[in-house]
Amino acid sequence: MFKKETVLRIATFVVIAFNALGVLMVSLQAFVSPQSVMDLVGVQLNNTDAFSSIRGVYGGIGLLIFIQLIYLAFKNAKQGLALVALFGGLYAISRIMTIFMEGQLGDFGQKWLVIESSLCVLALLLLFFHARVPKKTALEHA
């Protein structure tokens, strides 16, 4: 039988890694074919500045976020969860703002609103459980 701390550590790693791999997938796609990323939302890139911007934001910044998530998964998992919560939460807020400011989301936006909100809530729940785990003293580590 697993200890609660072990289950929490594994669940934390899985959530961070799942988010990181999703970001990596879009990042690599944007590096190779920026237009294919924009095809997901029905936007046509029509000049080299548009291609370089999508390649930079979704490709380059996406790769940075992937690297940061993987680093935090091994070095400071609670901060990794906080990044997952912020990442998903801010994306969800952006989509909700769009609903109020421009109108109903399409199928793509609705699906991702659910995914991003769920990842945010899951990361926040795991952070809550981490806060409830008693801290070990130096003697208990020995």
ABEGO torsion letter per residue (X at the ends): XBBAAAAAAAAAAAAAAAAAAAAAAAAAAAAABAAAAAAAAGBBBABAAAAAAAAAAAAAAAAAAAAAAAAAAAABAAAAAAAAAAAAAAAAAAAAAAAAAAEBBBAAAAAAAAAAAAAAAAAAAAAAAAAABBBBBAAAAX
